[in-house]
Amino acid sequence: MRRTLSEWLDWQEQLHLSSIDLGLDRVSEVAGKLNLSTLSMPVITVAGTNGKGSSVAILDSIYREAAYKTGCYTSPHLVDYNERVCIDGSQATDSDLCEAFEAIDAAREDISLTYFEFGTLAAAYLFQKHEVDVAIFEVGLGGRLDAVNLWDADTALITNIDIDHIDWLGDDREQIGVEKAGIMRKGQTVICGDVNPTASMQSEATRIGAYLLQQGKDFSWERDPDESQWAYTTVSGKTVHYPTPALRGQFQLNNASAAITLAKNFQDTLPVTDLQIASGLEQARVIGRLQKLSDSPDLIVDVAHNPQSATALGQYLDNNPIQGKTIALFSALIDKDLEGIIAPVSSYFEEWHIVQLEGPRAYNNEQLGRELKDVGIQKPLKYYTNFETALKSVRNELKTQDRVVAFGSFLVVSGVMKGIKESDFN
């Protein structure tokens, strides 16, 4: 008998033969037994390679500022599983999640579900239980066959398209665009925040009969000389000045402009004002995205784990120079484009501190060190077997004007956020 959240999660990890098993048949059948095939509130689906979590956070903040009760589902989590399901800005409780898992387990009978499918159904179950005004789902992988795509989006957002998850989505941007476009629905509006969208995005919208609004074509943004605000140009050509989002990095203006476009084009269902949008931008928070955990010396964590997100990290470092040195606290998984991650940021780091990750997709330190040298890293490399030791060592050699940036994987950010509590970094 599973009674605690950790017991449920441990069991779910062993239930299905593979951790990723794309397809909607199993989850659809169980949803039907739970009366979750359709949801009673409007559904917003967010897909893309990078920027999904930030876009969900911005939408969530805007709608809560407008006094709507929101339900948000995101993945993966960084510290606690409860992060994945939020009701009106608060993480789901253990008891709520356990209740949802128990109902799902009873309904599934002999149907095998993945860890992600359990979590997706639990989110929908809790959105219904708590009667949220809007459900915002982040796609876990791809779009077309992801469990989130079980529910028809009333409106959707595709942040951008880059090559990632090659084993499941392939290494062709146009084909990946088709997978992301799978969240589109006939007659509904979909926002594309990619400044360089694939041709397949428009062709799929035309084929499905969806209304596609594209960044740079139908809406756009510009930075103001006054960096406290920026200019957003609407689909109708009107320019509105908004405060700079609380989320760090100029790339967040891409996410913000796409989220605003969605909100403005969903006004008939969920009306919001420009003041509520502005306040939402100022209040939006998301962990692990250019998040500063410590000052003097600075400790910044970022989940950059593919070329596009690494380029955004490099732009941030370029726009925010410091007096001291910048060092990398880094690791990566074997199936990632290591050279593509390293190239945009390598010039900013004077040392590389490498931490061994756990799991079958992880490099060992010797392998990763060799690979880093092969892609051109000539700066000193130091190796650790855990994040607590790495943080203590790094802290001992930093001066107040220095900076450490932890990146390369969600597992790196998660490891740092857990390890900082034991390392006395401050």
C-alpha positions as CSV (number, residue, x, y, z in Angstrom):
1,M,0.0,0.0,0.0
2,R,1.5,3.3,-1.1
3,R,0.8,6.1,1.5
4,T,3.4,8.8,0.9
5,L,4.2,10.9,-2.1
6,S,7.7,9.5,-2.3
7,E,6.3,6.0,-2.2
8,W,3.9,6.8,-5.1
9,L,6.7,8.3,-7.1
10,D,9.2,5.4,-6.5
11,W,6.5,3.0,-7.6
12,Q,5.6,5.0,-10.7
13,E,9.2,5.0,-11.9
14,Q,9.1,1.1,-11.9
15,L,5.7,0.6,-13.4
16,H,6.2,1.1,-17.1
17,L,8.9,-0.6,-19.2
18,S,10.3,2.8,-20.4
19,S,10.3,6.2,-18.9
20,I,9.3,7.8,-22.2
21,D,6.6,6.1,-24.3
22,L,5.0,8.7,-26.6
23,G,1.4,8.1,-27.6
24,L,-2.1,9.0,-26.4
25,D,-4.0,5.7,-26.4
26,R,-3.2,4.6,-22.8
27,V,-3.6,8.0,-21.1
28,S,-6.7,8.7,-23.1
29,E,-8.4,5.4,-21.9
30,V,-7.6,6.1,-18.3
31,A,-8.7,9.8,-18.6
32,G,-12.1,8.5,-19.9
33,K,-12.5,6.3,-16.9
34,L,-11.8,9.3,-14.7
35,N,-14.2,11.6,-16.6
36,L,-11.2,13.7,-17.6
37,S,-11.5,13.4,-21.3
38,T,-12.6,16.9,-21.5
39,L,-12.0,19.6,-18.9
40,S,-14.6,22.2,-17.7
41,M,-12.2,25.2,-17.9
42,P,-10.4,26.8,-20.9
43,V,-7.1,25.0,-21.8
44,I,-3.9,26.7,-22.8
45,T,-1.1,24.4,-24.1
46,V,2.5,25.6,-24.3
47,A,5.1,23.7,-26.5
48,G,8.6,24.5,-27.7
49,T,12.2,23.7,-27.1
50,N,13.2,26.5,-24.8
51,G,11.1,29.1,-22.9
52,K,8.1,26.9,-22.1
53,G,8.5,27.2,-18.3
54,S,9.0,30.9,-18.5
55,S,6.0,31.4,-20.8
56,V,3.8,29.4,-18.5
57,A,5.0,31.5,-15.5
58,I,4.3,34.7,-17.4
59,L,0.8,33.6,-18.4
60,D,0.1,32.3,-14.9
61,S,1.2,35.7,-13.4
62,I,-0.9,37.7,-15.8
63,Y,-4.1,35.7,-15.2
64,R,-3.6,35.7,-11.4
65,E,-3.2,39.5,-11.5
66,A,-6.5,39.5,-13.3
67,A,-8.0,37.5,-10.4
68,Y,-8.4,34.3,-12.3
69,K,-7.7,31.0,-10.4
70,T,-5.0,29.3,-12.4
71,G,-3.8,25.7,-12.7
72,C,-0.3,25.2,-14.1
73,Y,1.4,21.9,-15.1
74,T,5.1,22.0,-15.8
75,S,8.1,19.6,-15.9
76,P,10.6,18.6,-14.9
77,H,10.8,19.7,-11.3
78,L,14.0,20.9,-9.8
79,V,13.7,20.3,-6.1
80,D,10.3,19.0,-5.2
81,Y,7.8,17.0,-7.3
82,N,5.0,19.3,-6.1
83,E,6.5,22.1,-8.3
84,R,4.9,20.3,-11.3
85,V,1.3,21.1,-10.3
86,C,0.4,24.6,-9.1
87,I,-3.0,25.8,-8.1
88,D,-3.4,29.6,-8.0
89,G,0.3,30.1,-7.6
90,S,0.8,27.5,-4.8
91,Q,2.4,24.1,-5.3
92,A,0.1,21.1,-4.9
93,T,0.1,19.4,-1.5
94,D,1.4,15.9,-0.9
95,S,-2.1,14.9,0.1
96,D,-3.7,16.3,-3.0
97,L,-1.2,14.5,-5.3
98,C,-1.6,11.2,-3.4
99,E,-5.4,11.5,-3.7
100,A,-5.0,12.0,-7.5
101,F,-2.6,9.1,-7.8
102,E,-4.9,6.8,-5.9
103,A,-7.8,7.7,-8.2
104,I,-5.7,7.2,-11.3
105,D,-4.3,3.8,-10.1
106,A,-7.8,2.6,-9.4
107,A,-9.1,3.7,-12.8
108,R,-6.3,2.3,-14.9
109,E,-6.8,-1.3,-13.8
110,D,-4.2,-3.2,-16.0
111,I,-3.2,-0.2,-18.2
112,S,0.5,0.7,-17.8
113,L,1.2,4.4,-17.5
114,T,4.6,6.2,-17.5
115,Y,5.7,8.5,-14.6
116,F,4.9,11.5,-16.8
117,E,1.4,10.2,-17.7
118,F,0.6,9.7,-14.1
119,G,1.6,13.3,-13.4
120,T,-0.3,14.7,-16.3
121,L,-3.5,13.0,-15.3
122,A,-3.0,14.1,-11.7
123,A,-2.7,17.7,-12.8
124,A,-6.0,17.5,-14.7
125,Y,-7.6,15.7,-11.8
126,L,-6.6,18.5,-9.4
127,F,-7.5,21.3,-11.8
128,Q,-11.0,19.8,-11.9
129,K,-11.1,19.3,-8.1
130,H,-10.1,22.9,-7.3
131,E,-12.3,24.3,-10.1
132,V,-9.6,26.5,-11.7
133,D,-10.6,29.2,-14.2
134,V,-7.9,28.3,-16.7
135,A,-5.6,25.2,-17.1
136,I,-2.1,26.0,-18.5
137,F,-0.3,22.8,-19.6
138,E,3.4,22.7,-20.6
139,V,4.2,20.0,-23.1
140,G,6.8,17.6,-21.8
141,L,8.3,16.3,-25.1
142,G,7.4,17.2,-28.6
143,G,3.7,18.0,-28.8
144,R,1.7,15.7,-31.1
145,L,2.1,12.5,-29.0
146,D,2.7,14.1,-25.6
147,A,0.2,13.2,-22.9
148,V,-0.7,16.9,-22.5
149,N,-2.1,16.8,-26.1
150,L,-4.9,14.7,-24.9
151,W,-6.9,17.9,-24.2
152,D,-7.8,20.2,-27.1
153,A,-6.2,23.5,-26.5
154,D,-8.6,26.5,-26.7
155,T,-5.5,28.5,-27.6
156,A,-1.8,27.5,-27.8
157,L,1.7,28.9,-27.7
158,I,4.8,27.5,-29.4
159,T,7.9,29.2,-28.0
160,N,10.6,28.2,-30.4
161,I,12.0,25.2,-32.2
162,D,15.5,23.9,-31.8
163,I,17.1,20.5,-32.1
164,D,16.8,18.6,-28.8
165,H,15.7,15.1,-27.7
166,I,17.1,13.7,-31.0
167,D,16.3,10.1,-30.0
168,W,12.5,10.8,-29.9
169,L,12.0,13.8,-32.2
170,G,14.8,13.5,-34.8
171,D,17.5,16.0,-35.9
172,D,15.6,17.9,-38.5
173,R,14.1,21.3,-37.4
174,E,11.3,21.1,-40.0
175,Q,10.1,17.7,-38.7
176,I,10.4,18.8,-35.1
177,G,8.2,21.7,-36.2
178,V,5.5,19.2,-37.3
179,E,5.7,17.5,-33.8
180,K,5.3,20.9,-32.0
181,A,2.5,21.9,-34.3
182,G,0.5,18.8,-33.1
183,I,-0.9,21.0,-30.3
184,M,-2.8,23.1,-32.9
185,R,-6.5,22.7,-33.2
186,K,-8.8,23.6,-36.1
187,G,-10.3,27.1,-35.7
188,Q,-8.2,28.0,-32.8
189,T,-5.4,30.6,-32.5
190,V,-1.8,29.5,-31.9
191,I,1.0,31.9,-31.2
192,C,4.5,31.2,-32.4
193,G,7.3,33.0,-30.5
194,D,10.1,31.7,-32.7
195,V,11.9,34.5,-34.5
196,N,12.9,32.0,-37.2
197,P,9.9,29.7,-37.5
198,T,10.0,26.6,-39.6
199,A,8.1,26.4,-42.9
200,S,6.4,23.4,-41.5
201,M,4.8,25.5,-38.7
202,Q,2.8,27.5,-41.2
203,S,2.0,24.6,-43.5
204,E,0.7,22.6,-40.5
205,A,-1.5,25.5,-39.4
206,T,-2.9,25.8,-42.9
207,R,-3.5,22.0,-43.1
208,I,-5.2,21.9,-39.7
209,G,-7.1,25.1,-40.2
210,A,-5.6,26.9,-37.2
211,Y,-4.9,30.7,-37.0
212,L,-1.1,31.2,-36.7
213,L,0.4,34.4,-35.3
214,Q,4.1,34.6,-35.7
215,Q,6.8,36.6,-33.8
216,G,8.3,39.3,-36.1
217,K,5.5,39.0,-38.6
218,D,2.2,39.5,-36.8
219,F,3.6,41.0,-33.5
220,S,7.0,42.2,-32.4
221,W,9.0,44.0,-29.6
222,E,11.8,46.4,-29.2
223,R,13.9,47.5,-26.3
224,D,13.5,51.0,-25.1
225,P,16.6,53.2,-24.4
226,D,15.1,53.2,-20.9
227,E,15.9,49.6,-19.9
228,S,13.1,49.6,-17.3
229,Q,10.6,49.2,-20.1
230,W,10.2,47.8,-23.6
231,A,7.8,48.3,-26.6
232,Y,5.4,45.6,-27.7
233,T,3.6,46.0,-31.0
234,T,0.3,44.2,-31.2
235,V,-1.2,42.3,-34.1
236,S,-3.3,45.4,-35.0
237,G,-0.1,47.6,-35.1
238,K,-0.6,49.4,-31.8
239,T,2.5,49.9,-29.6
240,V,2.3,49.4,-25.9
241,H,5.1,50.1,-23.4
242,Y,5.4,47.5,-20.6
243,P,7.8,47.2,-17.7
244,T,10.8,44.9,-18.2
245,P,9.9,41.4,-16.9
246,A,11.2,40.3,-13.6
247,L,12.7,37.2,-15.3
248,R,16.3,37.9,-16.3
249,G,17.7,37.9,-19.9
250,Q,16.7,39.8,-23.0
251,F,15.4,36.5,-24.5
252,Q,12.5,36.8,-22.0
253,L,11.1,39.6,-24.1
254,N,10.4,36.9,-26.8
255,N,8.6,34.8,-24.3
256,A,6.7,37.9,-22.8
257,S,5.6,39.2,-26.2
258,A,4.3,35.8,-27.3
259,A,2.5,35.4,-23.9
260,I,1.0,38.9,-24.2
261,T,-0.2,38.1,-27.8
262,L,-1.9,35.0,-26.5
263,A,-3.6,36.9,-23.7
264,K,-4.8,39.7,-26.0
265,N,-6.1,37.2,-28.6
266,F,-8.0,35.2,-25.8
267,Q,-9.8,38.3,-24.5
268,D,-13.3,36.9,-25.3
269,T,-12.7,34.0,-23.0
270,L,-10.4,35.5,-20.3
271,P,-10.4,39.3,-20.5
272,V,-7.3,41.1,-19.1
273,T,-6.2,44.7,-19.1
274,D,-2.8,46.3,-20.0
275,L,-2.3,47.2,-16.3
276,Q,-2.9,43.5,-15.3
277,I,-0.4,42.4,-18.0
278,A,2.2,44.9,-16.8
279,S,1.7,43.8,-13.2
280,G,1.9,40.1,-14.3
281,L,5.3,40.7,-16.0
282,E,6.7,42.3,-12.9
283,Q,5.5,39.5,-10.6
284,A,6.4,36.5,-12.8
285,R,8.8,34.1,-11.2
286,V,10.3,30.8,-12.4
287,I,13.0,28.8,-10.7
288,G,16.2,27.7,-12.5
289,R,16.1,30.2,-15.3
290,L,19.0,32.7,-14.9
291,Q,18.1,32.6,-11.2
292,K,20.6,34.3,-8.8
293,L,20.9,32.2,-5.6
294,S,23.7,34.3,-4.0
295,D,25.3,37.7,-4.2
296,S,29.0,38.7,-3.7
297,P,30.1,36.3,-5.0
298,D,27.2,35.7,-7.4
299,L,25.8,32.2,-7.9
300,I,23.6,31.9,-10.9
301,V,21.8,28.8,-12.1
302,D,20.3,28.3,-15.5
303,V,18.9,25.2,-17.1
304,A,20.6,25.9,-20.5
305,H,21.1,22.4,-22.0
306,N,21.0,22.9,-25.8
307,P,22.5,25.3,-28.3
308,Q,19.6,27.8,-28.3
309,S,19.4,28.1,-24.5
310,A,23.2,28.3,-24.3
311,T,23.2,31.2,-26.8
312,A,20.7,33.0,-24.6
313,L,23.0,32.4,-21.6
314,G,26.0,33.7,-23.5
315,Q,24.0,36.9,-24.4
316,Y,23.2,37.4,-20.7
317,L,26.8,37.0,-19.7
318,D,27.9,39.4,-22.5
319,N,25.3,42.0,-21.4
320,N,26.2,41.7,-17.7
321,P,30.0,41.8,-17.3
322,I,31.6,41.7,-13.8
323,Q,34.9,42.9,-12.3
324,G,36.0,39.5,-11.2
325,K,36.3,36.1,-12.9
326,T,33.4,33.9,-14.1
327,I,33.6,30.2,-13.6
328,A,31.4,27.4,-14.8
329,L,29.9,24.7,-12.7
330,F,28.9,22.3,-15.4
331,S,27.7,18.9,-16.5
332,A,25.7,17.4,-19.3
333,L,24.0,14.3,-20.5
334,I,25.5,12.1,-23.3
335,D,22.6,12.6,-25.7
336,K,23.0,16.4,-25.8
337,D,24.8,18.5,-28.4
338,L,27.9,19.2,-26.2
339,E,29.7,21.3,-28.8
340,G,26.5,23.3,-29.5
341,I,26.1,24.0,-25.7
342,I,29.8,25.0,-25.2
343,A,30.5,27.2,-28.2
344,P,28.2,30.2,-27.3
345,V,29.6,30.4,-23.7
346,S,33.1,29.1,-23.6
347,S,34.8,32.5,-23.9
348,Y,33.1,33.8,-20.7
349,F,34.6,31.2,-18.3
350,E,38.0,31.1,-16.8
351,E,37.6,27.8,-15.1
352,W,35.4,24.7,-15.5
353,H,34.2,22.8,-12.5
354,I,32.7,19.5,-13.6
355,V,30.3,17.5,-11.5
356,Q,29.4,13.8,-12.0
357,L,25.6,13.4,-12.7
358,E,23.7,10.2,-11.9
359,G,21.8,7.9,-14.3
360,P,22.4,5.9,-17.5
361,R,22.5,9.1,-19.7
362,A,25.3,10.7,-17.7
363,Y,28.9,11.1,-18.6
364,N,31.5,10.0,-16.1
365,N,33.9,12.8,-15.3
366,E,36.8,11.3,-17.3
367,Q,34.5,11.1,-20.4
368,L,33.2,14.6,-20.0
369,G,36.6,16.1,-19.5
370,R,37.9,14.4,-22.6
371,E,34.9,15.6,-24.6
372,L,35.2,19.2,-23.4
373,K,38.8,19.3,-24.5
374,D,37.8,17.9,-27.8
375,V,35.4,20.7,-28.4
376,G,38.0,23.3,-27.6
377,I,38.0,24.0,-23.8
378,Q,41.6,24.8,-22.8
379,K,40.9,26.4,-19.5
380,P,41.5,24.5,-16.2
381,L,39.1,21.6,-15.4
382,K,38.3,20.5,-11.9
383,Y,36.2,17.4,-11.1
384,Y,33.8,16.5,-8.3
385,T,31.5,13.5,-7.5
386,N,28.7,15.6,-5.9
387,F,27.4,19.1,-5.8
388,E,27.9,19.7,-2.1
389,T,31.6,19.2,-2.4
390,A,31.8,21.2,-5.6
391,L,30.0,24.2,-4.1
392,K,32.2,24.2,-1.0
393,S,35.4,24.0,-3.1
394,V,34.2,26.7,-5.5
395,R,33.2,29.0,-2.6
396,N,36.6,28.7,-1.0
397,E,38.4,30.1,-4.0
398,L,35.9,32.9,-5.0
399,K,36.3,36.6,-4.2
400,T,33.3,38.8,-3.6
401,Q,33.5,40.3,-7.2
402,D,33.5,36.8,-8.8
403,R,30.7,34.8,-10.3
404,V,29.9,31.1,-10.8
405,V,27.3,30.0,-13.3
406,A,25.8,26.5,-12.9
407,F,24.3,25.2,-16.2
408,G,24.2,22.3,-18.7
409,S,21.2,20.3,-17.5
410,F,18.1,20.5,-15.3
411,L,20.0,18.0,-13.1
412,V,22.8,20.5,-12.6
413,V,20.4,23.2,-11.4
414,S,18.5,20.7,-9.2
415,G,21.8,19.5,-7.7
416,V,23.0,23.0,-6.9
417,M,19.7,24.0,-5.4
418,K,19.7,21.0,-3.2
419,G,23.5,21.2,-2.4
420,I,23.6,24.8,-1.6
421,K,21.7,24.1,1.6
422,E,24.5,21.9,2.9
423,S,27.5,23.8,1.4
424,D,27.2,27.1,3.3
425,F,27.9,28.9,0.0
426,N,27.0,32.3,1.4
